[in-house]
């Protein structure tokens, strides 16, 4: 029972791109599932927290204050 299927190069390219994307996503999921959280308060924990905060700021997820008083007002609101 041999069957031959002809697939266009464009379709093969699309399939390979999808597989590449899926492979990257699976790697990211595995990294999240198996990454161990550093011990709270350790140097490694602080490094991770600072890196995470910097990434959040790069994404525009931060609040700027003109002064410490403005920050305190925001915290108390």
Legacy VTK file of the C-alpha trace (Angstrom):
# vtk DataFile Version 3.0
C-alpha trace
ASCII
DATASET POLYDATA
POINTS 77 float
0.000 0.000 0.000
2.293 2.736 -1.145
0.776 6.136 -1.633
2.449 9.244 -2.873
1.361 12.711 -1.913
2.669 15.774 -3.670
3.033 18.864 -1.529
4.058 22.255 -2.822
7.283 23.818 -1.551
5.227 26.710 -0.154
3.155 24.293 1.959
6.279 22.502 3.188
7.805 25.855 4.155
4.655 26.781 6.094
4.708 23.436 7.907
8.390 23.847 8.825
7.728 27.380 10.130
4.859 26.098 12.279
7.031 23.282 13.629
9.802 25.770 14.427
7.346 27.988 16.313
5.904 25.004 18.162
9.387 23.794 19.112
10.250 27.213 20.573
7.003 27.324 22.524
7.544 23.825 23.931
11.079 24.797 25.017
9.721 27.877 26.807
7.025 25.814 28.532
9.586 23.214 29.630
11.854 25.928 30.986
8.970 27.390 33.016
7.845 23.990 34.305
11.256 22.841 35.413
12.867 26.090 36.489
13.554 26.161 40.160
12.880 29.303 42.123
16.007 30.478 43.951
15.865 30.540 47.734
13.911 33.602 48.847
16.217 36.455 49.804
19.354 34.801 48.403
21.677 36.610 45.992
20.331 34.437 43.159
16.771 35.375 44.125
17.624 39.107 44.078
19.332 38.758 40.688
16.255 37.017 39.271
13.880 39.598 40.742
15.926 42.499 39.371
16.069 40.866 35.936
12.298 40.264 35.997
11.664 43.879 37.040
13.911 45.217 34.277
12.028 43.100 31.734
8.713 44.468 33.003
10.019 48.039 32.685
11.166 47.350 29.107
7.596 46.258 28.351
6.335 49.577 29.704
4.825 48.043 32.838
6.044 50.551 35.360
5.027 53.699 37.148
7.243 56.786 37.358
7.057 59.172 40.261
8.454 62.681 40.432
9.232 62.320 44.118
9.136 59.913 47.035
6.088 61.781 48.327
4.248 61.088 45.059
5.112 57.404 45.418
3.848 57.352 49.005
0.618 59.090 47.966
0.123 56.480 45.234
0.783 53.631 47.672
-1.739 55.071 50.146
-4.434 55.556 47.503
LINES 1 78
77 0 1 2 3 4 5 6 7 8 9 10 11 12 13 14 15 16 17 18 19 20 21 22 23 24 25 26 27 28 29 30 31 32 33 34 35 36 37 38 39 40 41 42 43 44 45 46 47 48 49 50 51 52 53 54 55 56 57 58 59 60 61 62 63 64 65 66 67 68 69 70 71 72 73 74 75 76
